[in-house]
Amino acid sequence: MMRSRALWISALFVASSLIGGLEAADDPKVKEGLEVGNEVPISRMRAVVGKVNDRNTCLAGLYRDNRTVSIYARSSREPQLAALAKKLEALLAANKELRGYVLLLEGSQNDKKYKAQLKEWAREQGLSKVDVAITNENPAEAFGIGKERGVVVVYSDKLKVKYHKSADAGKLTEAMVKEWLADLEKLAR
């Protein structure tokens, strides 16, 4: 009797864990990131490069009255991220009302070596208009970005998402960057 009860409880625990895991995997917000129509959340982040330097802030909040391109990237080593950031820099230079930032989803704001690497990365890309920051939040909870996503691009107007594209970790291609930038250029007009 005790053994069958223990097996039943174990089976119930396993089943509930599986169902919970399936729900999270099926929830598109925990995979894809912010969708069209969502509000860009005000969140904690550590600005490393840009208008606000080496301070906790929220770039979305700072640019809440603007049209903004937000790039959420797992790490600065994502393929084609440098090309995407450079093209965003050019887009911002051509459109004075547009704002933009890259938010790194992994890494610690307290890691001085990591912050130095990001500053060097931004310098190598020639970023002067694109801000770079490290999130202080859980990306899945704050932005709906699951671990399988490497890069998510969001265009928002006064914090309302108007455009969204994403690529799995390690899968951002040159063709995707070209397509996304063409879309963003149209939206920025």
N, C-alpha and C positions, 0 to 999 in steps of 0.2 A: 504494500500500500504506500509506504513512504517513498519507495523507489519510483513508482509510477507517478506519484505526485511531483517529485523532483524532476522527472523527465518532462512532465506536462508543463511545469513552470519554466524549465529551460527552453522548451519548444516555443512557448509563448514569448519569452524574451527574445529569442532569435528571430521569430516572425515579426515582432514589433520593430526590431532593429532594421530588418530588411525593408519593411514597409516605409519606415522613416527615411532610410537611405534612398529608396526609389522616389519618394516624394521630392526630396531635395534635388535628385538628378533630373526629374521631370520638370521642375520649376524653371522656366526659361530665364527668370530674373536672376537665378543663382548660377547661371551659366554665361549668358550673353552680355550682361551689363545693362546700363540704362537704355531704355527703349524710347522711341518717339512718343511724345506726350508726357513722359515722366518729368519730374522736377529734378534738376541736378541738386543733390543734397549738400547742405553746408556741412563740412566735415573738418576734422583736425588734420593738419599736415605741416610738415617742416619745409619751408621754402629754402632752397639751397642756392639757386641762381635766379636772378631777375629783379623785379620791382621791389619785392620784399626779400631781404637777404639774411639767411640763417636765423629765421624766427619762426615760431609757430603761428600759423595763420590759416585762412581758407581762401584759396585763390578763386574758387567759385563765388564765394561771398564777396570778395574784393571786386570781382567783375560782374556782379549780379545785374547791373544795369546795361550791360553790353552784350553784343553777340560774341560768343566765345567758342573756340575749338579746344576741346579737352582730349588729350591723349593719355589713356591709362595703360601703362606698360608694366609687364611682370618684372622686367629688368632692362637696363640700358644695353644689354647684349642681345636683345631680340633682333633677329635678322631684319634688315631694312628699316629699323627704327630710326637710325641716323639719317637716312634718306628722307623719311617722313618728316622728321623734325626740321631738317634743312628746308624742305619745301614749305612747311608751315611758316618758318621764318620769312621766306620770300613772300608768302601770302599776307602775312601781317605787315610787312614793309609796304606792300602795295595797297593795303586797306587800313587806314589809320584808325578807324572805328572798331576794328576787329581785335580781339584779345586771344591769347592762346597759352596753354601750358602743357607740360608733360608731368604726369604724376606717376612715380614709381611705386608699385604695389608691394614690393619686397625690399627688405633692408631696414636697418634701424636708424632712426634720426639721431641717435647718440653715438653712432659709429663714425668717428672722425675720418678714418681712412676711406670709408664708403663715400662720405660727403665730399672728400677731396677728389675721389675718382669721378663723381658726378660733375663737379666743377670743371675738371679737366675734359670730360666727355663733352660738356656744353661748349667749352672753349674750342675744342677740336671741330665741332659742328658749326662754329661761328654764330652761336645763339646769343642774341642781344635783346630780342623782342619776346622770345619764348621763355617763359618761366619754367623752372624745374623744381620739383618738390618730391618729398618722400611721405607717403601716407602714414598717419598715426592710427588708422582705423583698420578693421578687418575688411578687406575688399569685398568679400561676399555679402557681408551685412551692410556695409555703407553704400556700395555701388552695384551690388548684384553680380559681381564678376567672380566666376568660379576659377579654380586653380588651372583648369585646362586652357583658359584664355591667356594669350600672350600680349595682345594689343587690342584695345578698344578705342575707337575714335567717335567722339560725340560733338555735334555742333548744336549749340543752344542759343536762344535769344531770350534774354532776361530770365535765365535759369530753366526755361522750358525746352526740352530736347526736341529738335527738329530733324535731326539726322543721326543715324547710328550705324556703324560698321564694326565688325570684329574679326579677329583671326586667332586661331588656336596657337598655343605656345610653339614657337619655332617655325610657324607656317606663313608669316607675312611675306608676300612676294613683291617683286618690283612692279608687276602688273596691277596688283591690288593697290599699291601706293599711288600709282598713276591714276587709276580709276577713282580712288577716294579723293585725291587732290582735285581732279576735274569736277567732281560733285561739290566739293567745298568751295571752289572758285565760283561756281554758279550761285551757290547760296550766299557768298560774300558780296555779291553785286548789289 
